[in-house]
Every structure is written in C-alpha cells, then in structure tokens.
Amino acid sequence: MWSDQEFIDWASGGLHSDRTSTHTFEGNQLRLWFASIAYILMNALREQCLAKTEFKNATVETIRTKLLKLGAVITISKRRVVIAISSACPYKEIFSMVYKYLSQLPCPG
C-alpha cells in the first residue's frame, strides 16, 4: 500500500490535480473532480489490467507516455473500429491484452 505522500505525488504529478489556475471556485472544483475521476480510472487500469505486466507499479505519467500516448491509424466503419498499431511498438502485446480485458467487462445499460 502507498503512503499518503506517495499518493499525493502520484496524483498531482501525472494527473495535474494540483493545477487550480481558473478564476472561479467552480472551475477549480471541476478540474479537481476530473483529476479525481482520472485517478480512479488510472488506478483501476493499473490494478486490474496491468497487474501481471511490467506496468503493475508504474506511475500515471509512465502509463500515459508508454501505453496510452501512441501513434496509431484508427479506421471507423459502421460495424467496427479498427486500431492499427505500428509493428515496432514495444508495448503492442500489453496494449492488446488491456483492450481484451476491457472489452470483456459488462457494458452498463
């Protein structure tokens, strides 16, 4: 488990939850809510989808730069969405595994 300081560093560093630069209280509150939701989603991704990979203890910034920010060609048709990742991508198998895990989750509604 993480200490409080490690959590604060992890959340503020990768999710930019420490940025409250808007002029209104409501705007800053909304930014904090978005950062909190992003933390919950990234933590769930790391704990459930990346638990058996090299990213199991990765920071938000590492997951973002190495796994989520990648170049791909996306083709959208009426029946499907095709994501073509470069064959040179070093994390292609992990990305594929995460996609398969997420696609098996029940869809609400």
C-alpha positions as CSV (number, residue, x, y, z in Angstrom):
1,M,0.0,0.0,0.0
2,W,1.1,3.5,-0.6
3,S,1.8,6.2,1.9
4,D,-0.1,9.4,1.8
5,Q,2.8,11.4,0.4
6,E,3.3,8.8,-2.4
7,F,-0.3,9.1,-3.3
8,I,-0.2,12.9,-3.4
9,D,2.9,12.8,-5.6
10,W,1.4,10.2,-7.9
11,A,-1.9,12.0,-8.3
12,S,-0.5,15.5,-8.6
13,G,2.4,14.6,-10.9
14,G,0.7,12.5,-13.5
15,L,-2.8,13.8,-13.4
16,H,-2.1,17.5,-12.8
17,S,-4.5,17.6,-9.9
18,D,-2.6,20.5,-8.4
19,R,-3.5,22.8,-11.2
20,T,-6.1,25.2,-10.0
21,S,-5.5,28.2,-12.2
22,T,-9.0,29.1,-13.3
23,H,-10.6,32.3,-11.9
24,T,-13.6,30.7,-10.3
25,F,-14.1,28.3,-7.5
26,E,-16.4,26.2,-9.6
27,G,-13.8,25.9,-12.4
28,N,-11.1,24.8,-10.0
29,Q,-13.6,22.4,-8.3
30,L,-14.4,20.9,-11.7
31,R,-10.7,20.4,-12.5
32,L,-10.3,18.6,-9.2
33,W,-13.2,16.4,-9.9
34,F,-11.8,15.5,-13.3
35,A,-8.4,14.7,-11.8
36,S,-10.1,12.6,-9.1
37,I,-12.0,10.6,-11.7
38,A,-8.8,10.2,-13.8
39,Y,-7.1,8.9,-10.7
40,I,-9.8,6.3,-10.1
41,L,-9.7,5.2,-13.7
42,M,-5.9,5.0,-13.9
43,N,-5.6,3.2,-10.6
44,A,-8.3,0.6,-11.7
45,L,-6.4,0.2,-15.0
46,R,-3.1,-0.3,-13.3
47,E,-4.5,-2.7,-10.6
48,Q,-6.8,-4.8,-12.8
49,C,-5.5,-4.7,-16.3
50,L,-1.8,-4.2,-15.8
51,A,-1.3,-6.4,-12.7
52,K,0.7,-9.1,-14.5
53,T,2.8,-6.7,-16.6
54,E,5.8,-4.5,-16.2
55,F,3.4,-1.6,-15.5
56,K,2.0,-3.1,-12.3
57,N,3.8,-0.4,-10.2
58,A,4.0,2.3,-12.9
59,T,3.2,5.9,-12.3
60,V,0.5,7.7,-14.1
61,E,3.0,9.5,-16.3
62,T,4.7,6.2,-17.3
63,I,1.4,4.6,-18.2
64,R,0.3,7.7,-20.2
65,T,3.6,8.1,-22.1
66,K,4.3,4.4,-22.8
67,L,0.9,2.9,-23.2
68,L,-1.8,5.5,-23.9
69,K,0.1,8.0,-26.0
70,L,0.9,6.0,-29.0
71,G,0.7,6.6,-32.7
72,A,-2.0,4.5,-34.5
73,V,-4.2,4.6,-37.5
74,I,-7.9,4.4,-36.5
75,T,-10.4,3.3,-39.1
76,I,-14.1,3.7,-38.2
77,S,-16.8,1.9,-40.2
78,K,-20.4,1.3,-39.5
79,R,-19.8,-2.0,-37.7
80,R,-16.4,-1.7,-36.1
81,V,-13.4,0.5,-35.1
82,V,-10.0,-0.8,-36.2
83,I,-6.9,0.4,-34.3
84,A,-3.7,-0.3,-36.3
85,I,-0.7,0.0,-34.1
86,S,2.8,0.0,-35.6
87,S,4.6,-3.3,-35.6
88,A,7.6,-1.5,-34.0
89,C,5.5,-0.5,-30.9
90,P,7.3,-2.2,-27.9
91,Y,4.1,-2.4,-25.8
92,K,1.8,-3.7,-28.5
93,E,1.1,-7.0,-26.7
94,I,0.3,-5.2,-23.4
95,F,-2.0,-2.8,-25.2
96,S,-3.8,-5.7,-26.9
97,M,-4.1,-7.6,-23.5
98,V,-5.6,-4.5,-21.8
99,Y,-8.0,-4.0,-24.7
100,K,-9.2,-7.6,-24.5
101,Y,-9.6,-7.3,-20.7
102,L,-11.6,-4.1,-21.0
103,S,-13.8,-5.4,-23.9
104,Q,-14.9,-8.3,-21.6
105,L,-16.3,-6.0,-18.9
106,P,-20.1,-5.8,-18.8
107,C,-21.5,-2.8,-20.6
108,P,-23.9,-0.8,-18.4
109,G,-27.3,-0.1,-19.8
